[in-house]
Amino acid sequence: MVRMDHQPLSATTPFHDRKRLGWLLSALFPALVLLNLLRFAQGGSLLWLYVAPLLTYTLIPLLDALLGADRSNPPEQAVAALEADPWYRLLVLLFVPFQFLLFVLGCRLAVQHAEPWVWLGLVLSVGGINGVAINTAHELGHKLPAWERWLARVALAPVAYGHFYVEHNRGHHRRVATFEDPASSRLGESFWRFWPRTVLGGLQSAWGLERARLAGRGLPVWHWRNENLQAWAMTALLWGALLVWLGVGVLPFLLAQAVYGFSLLEVVNYLEHYGLKRAVGADGRVERCRPEHSWNSNHVVSNLFLFHLQRHSDHHAHPARRYPALRHFDSAPQLPSGYAGLLLVALLPPLWFRLMDARVLAHYGNDLTRANLQPGSAWARRAGVEIA
């Protein structure tokens, strides 16, 4: 395995980001998939529609295994320059126009072809990129310029998941690694039990957060300033325009790609905090979120495709920090692979439990009472913990 440890630098030593050009993989991922759809539209093989899922589920995990992990961190004196460098912001912005071009072309091809294998390839390609776009929205949604936060909601529009902007920023970041967080999976909880809990719980949380915010301003929840309604209006406008242009036949495709897209997000949510819990002090207050409360992965290729999403501990500690400046912490528990290599494993509960449960136990020194336990699971019964 490749290990590129950070060598201490003096304050006068210039810092060179060895991944500077590599981040183009994140920015241009939708452009690569768009080219595949164009090749198919011009009479190319059906296989072009399956390049993206093959890349996601096979090639990226293989490259992660071959290239290993990069645990190096930018020196503190370089962080301000990384944050201010317009190159890194430009790469995030590039993603969105390619995403929308791909989305529109995919919808057009879906109404032109009724073959099931074509539809499946389009859902996996278009829905897959729109799922990755939630990560792009995640990067944009934490930034201080208002226009970046608005662009985050634009990127969420194709999958009708605009409420993620509200729930993630103001809900998940406050409740992460607690039993009350719908986006934090529990030890012994399968993905198939987690999925409805997080999808419905995230929606309820986002609505409740906006209800409380607007009530504090003396406004009703059904108000144009409701950020959930604003985001869903973008989806209604986008989908409505496509329905007018392409007809009602595009609606099943819109729904299918949206479900696949936001389900990719929820698989990643499942990976990121599985079984981890913040302790509750004697005063009843939950401890501050620390690196120990997120699963990290430093696998190079997955991170280059996901704007460093896998350095999740630092993100929770510093949500506004831009992706090239995110750091590795030795105290953070490490996943055995990059996200891409675990997506399918997470869908197979026996395999997932065998891979991850021992890691959760080791992280807590085999003290089950310190873990976030799924009620009724074997681990909860073994720990003798009763959870309402």
FISE-853133 format. One line per field, with one value per residue (C-alpha): residue number from 0; residue in one letter; chain; x, y, z. Coordinates in pm, 1 decimal, always signed. Layout:
i c(NUM:...)
aa c(A:...)
ch c(A:...)
east c(X:...)
north c(Y:...)
up c(Z:...)
end
This chain:
i c(0:1:2:3:4:5:6:7:8:9:10:11:12:13:14:15:16:17:18:19:20:21:22:23:24:25:26:27:28:29:30:31:32:33:34:35:36:37:38:39:40:41:42:43:44:45:46:47:48:49:50:51:52:53:54:55:56:57:58:59:60:61:62:63:64:65:66:67:68:69:70:71:72:73:74:75:76:77:78:79:80:81:82:83:84:85:86:87:88:89:90:91:92:93:94:95:96:97:98:99:100:101:102:103:104:105:106:107:108:109:110:111:112:113:114:115:116:117:118:119:120:121:122:123:124:125:126:127:128:129:130:131:132:133:134:135:136:137:138:139:140:141:142:143:144:145:146:147:148:149:150:151:152:153:154:155:156:157:158:159:160:161:162:163:164:165:166:167:168:169:170:171:172:173:174:175:176:177:178:179:180:181:182:183:184:185:186:187:188:189:190:191:192:193:194:195:196:197:198:199:200:201:202:203:204:205:206:207:208:209:210:211:212:213:214:215:216:217:218:219:220:221:222:223:224:225:226:227:228:229:230:231:232:233:234:235:236:237:238:239:240:241:242:243:244:245:246:247:248:249:250:251:252:253:254:255:256:257:258:259:260:261:262:263:264:265:266:267:268:269:270:271:272:273:274:275:276:277:278:279:280:281:282:283:284:285:286:287:288:289:290:291:292:293:294:295:296:297:298:299:300:301:302:303:304:305:306:307:308:309:310:311:312:313:314:315:316:317:318:319:320:321:322:323:324:325:326:327:328:329:330:331:332:333:334:335:336:337:338:339:340:341:342:343:344:345:346:347:348:349:350:351:352:353:354:355:356:357:358:359:360:361:362:363:364:365:366:367:368:369:370:371:372:373:374:375:376:377:378:379:380:381:382:383:384:385:386:387)
aa c(M:V:R:M:D:H:Q:P:L:S:A:T:T:P:F:H:D:R:K:R:L:G:W:L:L:S:A:L:F:P:A:L:V:L:L:N:L:L:R:F:A:Q:G:G:S:L:L:W:L:Y:V:A:P:L:L:T:Y:T:L:I:P:L:L:D:A:L:L:G:A:D:R:S:N:P:P:E:Q:A:V:A:A:L:E:A:D:P:W:Y:R:L:L:V:L:L:F:V:P:F:Q:F:L:L:F:V:L:G:C:R:L:A:V:Q:H:A:E:P:W:V:W:L:G:L:V:L:S:V:G:G:I:N:G:V:A:I:N:T:A:H:E:L:G:H:K:L:P:A:W:E:R:W:L:A:R:V:A:L:A:P:V:A:Y:G:H:F:Y:V:E:H:N:R:G:H:H:R:R:V:A:T:F:E:D:P:A:S:S:R:L:G:E:S:F:W:R:F:W:P:R:T:V:L:G:G:L:Q:S:A:W:G:L:E:R:A:R:L:A:G:R:G:L:P:V:W:H:W:R:N:E:N:L:Q:A:W:A:M:T:A:L:L:W:G:A:L:L:V:W:L:G:V:G:V:L:P:F:L:L:A:Q:A:V:Y:G:F:S:L:L:E:V:V:N:Y:L:E:H:Y:G:L:K:R:A:V:G:A:D:G:R:V:E:R:C:R:P:E:H:S:W:N:S:N:H:V:V:S:N:L:F:L:F:H:L:Q:R:H:S:D:H:H:A:H:P:A:R:R:Y:P:A:L:R:H:F:D:S:A:P:Q:L:P:S:G:Y:A:G:L:L:L:V:A:L:L:P:P:L:W:F:R:L:M:D:A:R:V:L:A:H:Y:G:N:D:L:T:R:A:N:L:Q:P:G:S:A:W:A:R:R:A:G:V:E:I:A)
ch c(A:A:A:A:A:A:A:A:A:A:A:A:A:A:A:A:A:A:A:A:A:A:A:A:A:A:A:A:A:A:A:A:A:A:A:A:A:A:A:A:A:A:A:A:A:A:A:A:A:A:A:A:A:A:A:A:A:A:A:A:A:A:A:A:A:A:A:A:A:A:A:A:A:A:A:A:A:A:A:A:A:A:A:A:A:A:A:A:A:A:A:A:A:A:A:A:A:A:A:A:A:A:A:A:A:A:A:A:A:A:A:A:A:A:A:A:A:A:A:A:A:A:A:A:A:A:A:A:A:A:A:A:A:A:A:A:A:A:A:A:A:A:A:A:A:A:A:A:A:A:A:A:A:A:A:A:A:A:A:A:A:A:A:A:A:A:A:A:A:A:A:A:A:A:A:A:A:A:A:A:A:A:A:A:A:A:A:A:A:A:A:A:A:A:A:A:A:A:A:A:A:A:A:A:A:A:A:A:A:A:A:A:A:A:A:A:A:A:A:A:A:A:A:A:A:A:A:A:A:A:A:A:A:A:A:A:A:A:A:A:A:A:A:A:A:A:A:A:A:A:A:A:A:A:A:A:A:A:A:A:A:A:A:A:A:A:A:A:A:A:A:A:A:A:A:A:A:A:A:A:A:A:A:A:A:A:A:A:A:A:A:A:A:A:A:A:A:A:A:A:A:A:A:A:A:A:A:A:A:A:A:A:A:A:A:A:A:A:A:A:A:A:A:A:A:A:A:A:A:A:A:A:A:A:A:A:A:A:A:A:A:A:A:A:A:A:A:A:A:A:A:A:A:A:A:A:A:A:A:A:A:A:A:A:A:A:A:A:A:A:A:A:A:A:A:A:A:A:A:A:A:A:A:A:A:A:A:A)
east c(+0.0:+122.5:+167.8:+253.2:+307.3:+325.9:+677.7:+695.7:+749.2:+885.8:+678.3:+880.7:+855.3:+609.2:+338.3:+263.4:-67.5:+20.1:-351.2:-411.1:-480.3:-620.1:-923.9:-1033.5:-1170.0:-1434.1:-1517.1:-1529.8:-1693.2:-2033.6:-1861.1:-1712.0:-2052.6:-2209.2:-1964.0:-2072.2:-2437.6:-2349.5:-2167.7:-2476.5:-2707.1:-2494.3:-2547.7:-2286.3:-2306.6:-2543.0:-2233.0:-2157.7:-2448.0:-2281.2:-1934.3:-2021.0:-2152.0:-1862.2:-1623.0:-1796.3:-1835.2:-1524.5:-1247.1:-1237.7:-1226.4:-948.3:-747.2:-804.4:-662.3:-362.2:-275.2:-360.9:-408.6:-266.9:-254.2:-63.4:-204.0:-145.4:+61.5:-134.9:+51.3:-83.3:-451.0:-536.1:-388.3:-575.1:-900.3:-847.4:-724.1:-999.2:-891.5:-1052.5:-1378.1:-1388.1:-1365.9:-1673.8:-1863.9:-1769.4:-1956.0:-2302.3:-2339.4:-2212.3:-2452.6:-2748.7:-2644.9:-2618.5:-2953.3:-3137.8:-2980.1:-3059.3:-3424.9:-3446.1:-3291.6:-3527.3:-3834.6:-3674.5:-3591.2:-3831.0:-3587.3:-3543.6:-3164.2:-3139.2:-3349.9:-3146.5:-2822.0:-2964.7:-3087.4:-2749.4:-2559.9:-2781.6:-2905.9:-2552.6:-2413.8:-2707.8:-2631.7:-2268.4:-2402.8:-2544.9:-2184.4:-2108.6:-2408.9:-2272.6:-1943.4:-2120.7:-2386.8:-2141.9:-1974.3:-2030.8:-2108.0:-2485.6:-2458.3:-2269.8:-2544.2:-2804.6:-2608.0:-2609.8:-2989.2:-2974.4:-2753.1:-3007.7:-3303.1:-3275.8:-3317.0:-3587.1:-3375.0:-3346.6:-3440.9:-3100.4:-2952.3:-3159.0:-3140.6:-2770.7:-2646.1:-2873.0:-2984.4:-2721.3:-2426.6:-2590.6:-2707.9:-2441.7:-2342.1:-2642.0:-2944.3:-3166.4:-2990.8:-3173.7:-2854.1:-2634.3:-2662.4:-2652.2:-2452.4:-2657.9:-2884.6:-2896.8:-2900.8:-3251.9:-3377.5:-3171.5:-3298.8:-3664.3:-3557.3:-3312.8:-3523.7:-3840.6:-3656.7:-3449.7:-3762.4:-3941.7:-3634.3:-3593.2:-3959.2:-3940.5:-3624.2:-3782.2:-4105.7:-3906.7:-3691.2:-3987.4:-4189.6:-3901.8:-3954.0:-4330.3:-4392.9:-4603.4:-4433.6:-4614.8:-4426.1:-4211.3:-3911.2:-3930.9:-3601.9:-3750.6:-4027.8:-3774.9:-3567.9:-3868.0:-3992.4:-3666.9:-3740.1:-4100.6:-3982.2:-3712.4:-3926.5:-4224.3:-4022.9:-3907.0:-4265.4:-4383.6:-4097.3:-4082.2:-4428.3:-4554.1:-4355.1:-4043.2:-4195.8:-4111.6:-3751.1:-3739.0:-3865.2:-3634.9:-3316.5:-3408.4:-3459.2:-3133.6:-2951.4:-3059.9:-3019.3:-2649.2:-2633.3:-2801.5:-2560.1:-2276.3:-2454.3:-2477.3:-2100.2:-1992.9:-2106.5:-2200.1:-2221.9:-2042.2:-2184.0:-2101.1:-2102.6:-2351.4:-2200.7:-2330.8:-2505.9:-2700.7:-2518.7:-2376.9:-2002.1:-1859.1:-1820.7:-1462.9:-1270.1:-1358.8:-1723.6:-1681.7:-1545.1:-1270.2:-1098.7:-782.2:-798.1:-670.9:-890.5:-1228.4:-1132.9:-1032.8:-1376.5:-1562.3:-1399.9:-1235.3:-1571.0:-1406.2:-1209.7:-1532.2:-1401.9:-1239.8:-1550.2:-1762.9:-1511.3:-1478.8:-1778.8:-1671.8:-1321.5:-1279.4:-1204.5:-830.8:-757.1:-934.0:-704.8:-647.1:-660.7:-496.3:-773.2:-1045.7:-1156.4:-1062.2:-1276.9:-1116.7:-1174.3:-1283.3:-1656.1:-1678.7:-1553.4:-1813.0:-2130.0:-2233.9:-2107.2:-2340.3:-2637.8:-2556.5:-2615.3:-2435.9:-2125.2:-2139.2:-2183.1:-1895.2:-1670.9:-1761.4:-1903.5:-1567.6:-1417.3:-1683.6:-1619.4:-1243.5:-1292.2:-1478.5:-1252.9:-1532.3:-1755.2:-2088.2:-2255.0:-2041.8:-2171.7:-2482.3:-2691.3:-2985.6:-3279.5:-3353.6:-3027.5:-2806.2:-2556.8:-2821.8:-2939.0:-2580.3:-2515.1:-2837.1:-2930.2:-3295.7:-3362.1:-3707.9)
north c(+0.0:+349.1:+573.3:+936.8:+1076.9:+1449.1:+1580.9:+1888.2:+2211.2:+2536.8:+2852.1:+2960.5:+2632.6:+2658.7:+2392.7:+2205.7:+2018.5:+1696.5:+1639.1:+1978.8:+1837.5:+1514.5:+1702.1:+1733.5:+1379.7:+1519.5:+1813.1:+1626.6:+1301.0:+1409.7:+1523.0:+1174.8:+1013.5:+1271.0:+1161.1:+800.9:+892.8:+1092.8:+789.9:+577.6:+844.8:+848.0:+478.0:+338.5:+21.5:-20.9:-84.8:+287.5:+328.9:+92.5:+245.9:+473.5:+197.9:-28.1:+252.4:+318.6:-37.9:-207.1:+14.0:+277.9:+14.6:-168.5:+151.2:+233.7:-105.7:-63.1:+298.1:+274.1:+560.5:+910.7:+1023.8:+1344.6:+1675.5:+2026.0:+2229.5:+2486.0:+2773.4:+2655.9:+2632.2:+2999.0:+2987.3:+2665.6:+2820.9:+3132.5:+2961.8:+3009.9:+2688.0:+2468.0:+2663.2:+2656.1:+2278.0:+2246.4:+2490.9:+2299.1:+1994.1:+2151.6:+2248.8:+1906.8:+1745.6:+1928.2:+1858.3:+1490.2:+1497.2:+1655.7:+1422.4:+1121.3:+1222.8:+1264.0:+922.3:+765.5:+870.1:+763.7:+410.1:+168.9:-121.1:-219.4:-251.6:+98.7:+238.4:+59.1:+192.4:+544.7:+526.2:+400.3:+662.7:+967.7:+879.8:+788.8:+1128.4:+1306.6:+1106.8:+1219.5:+1572.3:+1559.5:+1548.6:+1852.5:+2025.3:+1918.8:+2095.0:+2408.6:+2416.1:+2470.5:+2775.1:+3133.1:+3306.1:+3293.8:+3217.2:+2895.9:+2783.6:+2860.5:+2660.6:+2370.4:+2362.5:+2380.3:+2069.9:+1890.4:+1971.0:+1673.1:+1422.3:+1620.8:+1616.5:+1987.1:+1945.5:+1777.4:+2128.1:+2213.3:+1880.4:+1818.8:+2163.7:+2231.2:+1883.6:+1620.9:+1838.2:+1907.9:+1552.2:+1345.3:+1018.6:+1027.0:+800.4:+1091.4:+1152.0:+988.0:+999.2:+814.1:+436.3:+208.4:-101.7:-401.0:-193.6:-313.2:-64.8:-181.3:-77.9:+238.8:+354.9:+430.0:+568.0:+815.8:+912.0:+979.0:+1102.9:+1347.8:+1485.0:+1525.7:+1686.3:+1936.9:+2036.4:+2072.7:+2281.4:+2522.8:+2535.2:+2639.6:+2890.5:+3060.0:+3059.1:+3246.7:+3516.6:+3519.8:+3345.6:+3036.7:+2721.8:+2754.6:+3065.0:+3146.2:+3187.0:+2819.0:+2686.2:+2340.6:+2487.1:+2696.4:+2387.6:+2174.1:+2455.8:+2425.0:+2055.4:+2129.5:+2387.9:+2159.2:+1846.2:+2046.8:+2186.7:+1835.7:+1704.2:+1983.4:+1917.6:+1537.5:+1437.5:+1241.3:+938.1:+1087.7:+1085.5:+720.3:+786.8:+1104.3:+913.2:+613.2:+815.1:+1031.1:+731.6:+574.6:+906.5:+990.1:+626.0:+656.5:+944.6:+734.8:+444.5:+689.0:+820.3:+459.4:+417.4:+741.4:+699.3:+331.8:+234.3:+547.2:+746.2:+1064.2:+1015.0:+1189.0:+1362.1:+1364.3:+1692.8:+1524.7:+1712.3:+1532.0:+1566.8:+1776.0:+1599.5:+1479.1:+1283.3:+959.4:+1000.5:+957.3:+674.6:+803.5:+674.8:+815.2:+599.2:+823.0:+754.0:+761.4:+1090.6:+1241.1:+1153.5:+1287.1:+1619.6:+1463.4:+1361.6:+1063.8:+1291.5:+1322.1:+1385.3:+1715.5:+1814.3:+1776.4:+1970.4:+2248.3:+2240.1:+2555.1:+2420.5:+2361.1:+2011.7:+2044.1:+2155.8:+1869.2:+1669.1:+1311.8:+1235.9:+929.2:+915.4:+872.1:+513.1:+404.1:+217.0:-87.3:+61.5:+375.7:+445.4:+298.3:-38.3:-50.3:+60.1:-290.6:-447.5:-219.6:-364.5:-716.5:-711.2:-1037.7:-930.6:-575.3:-688.6:-933.5:-660.5:-369.9:-485.3:-606.2:-270.5:-85.2:-309.0:-260.2:+116.4:+107.2:-147.7:-408.5:-189.1:-220.5:+40.8:+309.3:+225.4:+352.8:+33.8:-72.3:-161.1:-533.6:-624.4:-903.8:-642.1:-452.0:-773.9:-873.4:-533.6:-552.0:-208.8:-116.8:+159.1:+305.3)
up c(+0.0:-81.7:+218.9:+165.6:+514.2:+566.6:+615.6:+840.6:+650.8:+769.1:+743.5:+441.0:+248.1:-42.3:-46.5:-367.1:-384.2:-565.9:-626.6:-786.8:-1133.6:-994.6:-862.7:-1225.9:-1182.6:-946.3:-1170.5:-1501.9:-1391.9:-1536.3:-1857.8:-1904.6:-1857.7:-2091.3:-2362.4:-2308.9:-2361.5:-2672.0:-2815.2:-2754.9:-2901.9:-3218.0:-3275.0:-3041.1:-2837.1:-2544.6:-2334.9:-2331.6:-2089.2:-1844.9:-1837.9:-1542.9:-1310.6:-1407.6:-1323.9:-992.3:-871.7:-1016.2:-1156.0:-880.2:-600.8:-785.5:-826.5:-460.3:-366.6:-599.2:-511.5:-144.8:+95.7:+125.0:+487.8:+416.3:+533.5:+402.7:+650.2:+847.6:+680.5:+342.1:+439.6:+382.0:+31.0:-50.4:+72.0:-139.1:-458.0:-723.8:-900.1:-636.8:-640.0:-1021.3:-1024.5:-802.8:-1023.9:-1340.7:-1219.6:-1231.8:-1602.4:-1712.8:-1467.5:-1620.7:-1980.3:-1893.3:-1715.3:-2007.9:-2264.5:-2048.3:-2023.5:-2400.4:-2463.0:-2208.2:-2407.3:-2735.1:-2618.2:-2451.6:-2416.1:-2046.9:-2074.8:-2220.1:-1939.1:-1676.5:-1821.8:-1832.9:-1473.5:-1354.1:-1554.7:-1504.6:-1158.0:-1056.8:-1152.7:-992.5:-678.7:-691.9:-747.6:-395.2:-279.3:-495.7:-338.6:-1.3:-76.0:-200.6:+70.1:+354.5:+203.9:+310.4:-23.7:-63.4:-435.0:-361.4:-124.2:-390.2:-645.9:-400.2:-418.6:-798.1:-802.7:-581.3:-807.1:-1048.9:-764.0:-579.2:-263.7:-198.2:+167.8:+216.5:+224.1:+531.8:+713.2:+657.6:+754.7:+1050.0:+1152.7:+1080.1:+1183.6:+1519.4:+1592.7:+1416.1:+1589.9:+1820.9:+1840.7:+1735.9:+1401.7:+1108.1:+899.2:+1152.3:+1113.3:+1415.3:+1500.0:+1388.2:+1162.1:+802.2:+518.3:+429.0:+774.6:+765.3:+423.9:+516.1:+853.7:+703.0:+399.6:+599.9:+906.5:+702.8:+537.6:+872.5:+1025.5:+741.9:+766.3:+1143.4:+1122.8:+878.4:+1077.4:+1386.1:+1197.5:+1034.3:+1356.2:+1519.0:+1255.5:+1301.7:+968.0:+886.1:+759.2:+424.0:+323.6:+22.9:+253.0:+349.1:+209.5:+154.1:-59.1:-250.3:-330.2:-424.2:-646.8:-843.8:-895.8:-995.4:-1248.8:-1390.1:-1407.6:-1531.5:-1821.9:-1915.4:-1899.4:-2129.6:-2372.3:-2368.2:-2251.3:-1953.4:-2068.1:-1909.9:-1561.2:-1473.2:-1569.7:-1362.4:-1059.6:-1111.1:-1152.0:-851.5:-622.4:-738.0:-701.6:-347.8:-245.9:-333.8:-87.5:+178.9:+125.9:+186.3:+497.0:+612.9:+573.8:+734.6:+1095.2:+1129.8:+1495.8:+1620.5:+1909.4:+2097.2:+2471.1:+2699.6:+3001.5:+3358.6:+3279.6:+3001.3:+2726.8:+2425.0:+2386.8:+2107.3:+1772.4:+1730.8:+1464.8:+1646.0:+1545.7:+1168.6:+958.0:+732.7:+423.9:+271.5:-42.8:-316.8:-617.7:-441.4:-278.7:-613.2:-751.6:-444.2:-353.5:-44.8:+103.4:+273.4:+505.8:+694.4:+1045.8:+957.5:+764.8:+1076.8:+1282.1:+1020.5:+781.0:+594.9:+518.3:+145.2:+25.4:-62.2:+294.7:+474.5:+702.9:+813.7:+1186.9:+1336.2:+1597.0:+1333.6:+1265.3:+914.3:+663.0:+497.6:+151.6:-25.2:-48.5:-398.0:-274.3:+3.6:-178.3:-280.4:+42.9:+240.2:+49.4:+173.6:+550.6:+645.4:+454.3:+588.3:+949.2:+915.8:+773.8:+1001.4:+1334.9:+1465.8:+1369.3:+1570.0:+1870.2:+1844.2:+1822.1:+2155.3:+2327.2:+2310.1:+2528.4:+2350.9:+2568.4:+2399.9:+2050.3:+1872.8:+1896.1:+1682.7:+1910.2:+1911.0:+1741.0:+1870.3:+1985.9:+2184.4:+2350.7:+2431.5:+2584.4:+2783.3:+2657.3:+2629.1:+2378.6:+2336.6)
end
